[in-house]
């Protein structure tokens, strides 16, 4: 399904994004395919868990979500978590799906997935935050938050070991794990 983030490419300033610790800014980018602007995060290194987070997105139990974002460290080696956090109607955190990342000085795409199981969840947010106390500068672009929907099950015919030319495939797996 479509992207559920407001201002996913940061072309409209910081609309739809907030920060905890440090500051976020939109800055010109020259990375091909990223548009005219990217999001810049500068942390003060005063605590761990500094970074940006999205506006809330309505969600409920049984849904699976995938968050992806392109990130680049100013120097490389910056340690952050790419995350999806689940909340209840009182804005209390219920669960965190986190992908620990060590950034490079070249843009890389990172993705994390979460399936909501708790019926108390009413909304989610996506985040990029430091995983340790450190002063860093990093850049992000092309963020997405998509709901994963499974295709409807179709009735299938029986499974066979024959291929179209009539040859029979061996079900044996050798010691080298090749089929």
C-alpha positions as CSV (number, residue, x, y, z in Angstrom):
1,X,0.0,0.0,0.0
2,X,1.0,3.6,-0.2
3,X,3.5,5.6,2.0
4,X,1.8,6.7,5.2
5,X,4.4,9.3,6.1
6,X,3.8,13.0,5.8
7,X,6.7,14.7,3.9
8,X,8.6,11.5,3.3
9,X,11.3,13.2,1.2
10,X,11.7,16.2,3.4
11,X,11.0,18.6,0.5
12,X,8.6,20.6,2.7
13,X,10.9,21.4,5.5
14,X,10.4,19.5,8.7
15,X,6.6,19.2,8.4
16,X,5.5,15.9,9.9
17,X,8.7,15.4,11.8
18,X,9.9,16.2,15.4
19,X,13.1,15.8,17.3
20,X,14.1,14.7,20.8
21,X,17.6,15.9,21.7
22,X,19.6,17.8,19.1
23,X,18.0,19.5,16.1
24,X,16.7,18.7,12.7
25,X,16.9,20.8,9.6
26,X,16.3,20.4,5.9
27,X,19.4,21.0,3.8
28,X,20.2,21.0,0.1
29,X,21.3,17.6,-1.3
30,X,23.2,16.6,-4.4
31,X,22.5,12.8,-4.2
32,X,20.9,11.7,-7.4
33,X,17.2,10.7,-6.9
34,X,16.8,12.3,-3.5
35,X,15.1,15.5,-4.7
36,X,16.3,18.9,-3.7
37,X,16.4,18.5,0.1
38,X,17.4,16.0,2.8
39,X,16.9,15.9,6.6
40,X,19.9,16.7,8.7
41,X,20.1,15.6,12.4
42,X,22.7,17.1,14.7
43,X,22.8,15.6,18.2
44,X,24.5,17.1,21.2
45,X,25.6,13.8,22.6
46,X,24.0,14.6,26.0
47,X,22.1,11.3,26.2
48,X,21.5,8.2,24.2
49,X,18.3,8.1,22.2
50,X,18.4,11.5,20.4
51,X,16.9,11.8,17.0
52,X,13.8,12.4,14.9
53,X,10.4,10.8,14.9
54,X,7.3,11.0,12.7
55,X,3.8,12.2,13.3
56,X,1.6,9.3,14.5
57,X,0.0,6.9,12.0
58,X,-3.2,5.0,13.0
59,X,-2.5,1.2,13.4
60,X,-4.0,-1.8,15.0
61,X,-3.3,-5.4,16.0
62,X,-2.9,-7.8,13.1
63,X,-1.2,-5.2,10.8
64,X,2.4,-5.5,9.6
65,X,4.4,-2.4,8.8
66,X,7.7,-1.8,7.1
67,X,9.7,1.4,7.6
68,X,12.6,2.2,5.3
69,X,14.9,5.2,5.1
70,X,18.1,6.2,3.3
71,X,20.8,7.4,5.8
72,X,24.3,8.7,5.6
73,X,26.7,9.6,8.4
74,X,28.7,12.8,8.1
75,X,31.8,10.9,8.9
76,X,30.7,7.2,9.0
77,X,30.6,5.1,12.1
78,X,27.6,6.8,13.7
79,X,25.4,4.3,15.6
80,X,21.7,4.7,15.3
81,X,18.5,2.6,15.5
82,X,15.9,2.7,12.7
83,X,12.7,1.9,14.5
84,X,8.9,1.5,14.5
85,X,7.4,2.2,18.0
86,X,3.9,1.2,19.0
87,X,1.7,3.3,21.3
88,X,-1.7,3.1,23.0
89,X,-4.3,5.8,23.2
90,X,-2.5,7.5,26.2
91,X,0.7,7.8,24.1
92,X,2.4,5.1,26.3
93,X,5.0,3.0,24.4
94,X,4.1,-0.6,24.1
95,X,6.7,-2.2,21.8
96,X,9.8,-1.1,19.8
97,X,11.0,-2.8,16.6
98,X,14.6,-1.6,16.2
99,X,17.3,-2.2,13.7
100,X,20.7,-1.2,15.0
101,X,22.8,0.4,12.3
102,X,26.4,1.7,11.9
103,X,26.3,4.4,9.2
104,X,28.7,4.9,6.4
105,X,29.7,8.1,4.7
106,X,27.7,7.0,1.6
107,X,23.9,6.8,1.5
108,X,22.5,3.3,2.4
109,X,18.9,2.2,2.7
110,X,17.8,0.5,5.9
111,X,14.5,-1.1,6.7
112,X,12.7,-2.5,9.8
113,X,9.4,-4.5,10.0
114,X,6.9,-4.9,12.8
115,X,3.7,-6.9,13.2
116,X,1.4,-5.5,15.8
117,X,0.1,-8.1,18.2
118,X,-1.2,-6.1,21.2
119,X,-4.8,-5.0,20.8
120,X,-4.1,-1.9,22.9
121,X,-2.0,-0.4,20.1
122,X,-3.7,2.6,18.4
123,X,-0.9,4.2,16.5
124,X,2.8,3.9,15.5
125,X,5.7,6.3,14.8
126,X,8.9,5.7,12.9
127,X,12.2,6.9,14.3
128,X,15.9,7.3,13.6
129,X,17.7,7.8,16.9
130,X,21.2,7.4,18.4
131,X,21.7,4.1,20.1
132,X,24.6,5.4,22.3
133,X,25.5,8.7,23.8
134,X,27.4,10.5,21.0
135,X,27.5,13.8,19.2
136,X,26.7,13.1,15.5
137,X,25.5,14.6,12.3
138,X,23.6,12.4,9.9
139,X,21.4,12.9,6.8
140,X,18.3,11.1,5.8
141,X,16.0,10.9,2.7
142,X,13.2,9.0,1.0
143,X,11.6,7.6,4.2
144,X,8.6,5.2,3.8
145,X,6.1,3.5,6.1
146,X,4.1,1.0,4.2
147,X,1.5,-1.5,5.5
148,X,2.2,-5.0,4.3
149,X,-0.9,-6.8,3.0
150,X,-0.8,-10.4,2.1
151,X,-2.4,-11.4,-1.2
152,X,-5.6,-13.4,-1.0
153,X,-5.0,-17.2,-0.9
154,X,-5.7,-19.0,-4.1
155,X,-6.7,-22.6,-4.5
156,X,-3.7,-24.5,-6.0
157,X,-3.4,-27.7,-7.8
158,X,-1.4,-30.7,-6.4
159,X,2.3,-30.3,-6.1
160,X,4.4,-32.5,-8.4
161,X,8.0,-33.3,-8.8
162,X,7.7,-33.2,-12.6
163,X,8.6,-30.3,-14.7
164,X,7.0,-29.5,-18.1
165,X,9.4,-31.7,-20.1
166,X,8.5,-34.7,-18.0
167,X,11.8,-35.0,-16.1
168,X,11.5,-35.8,-12.4
169,X,13.3,-33.6,-9.9
170,X,15.2,-35.3,-7.1
171,X,14.0,-34.2,-3.6
172,X,17.5,-35.1,-2.2
173,X,19.7,-32.5,-0.5
174,X,23.4,-33.3,-0.6
175,X,25.8,-32.7,2.3
176,X,26.8,-29.4,0.7
177,X,23.2,-28.2,1.1
178,X,22.7,-27.9,-2.6
179,X,19.5,-29.4,-4.0
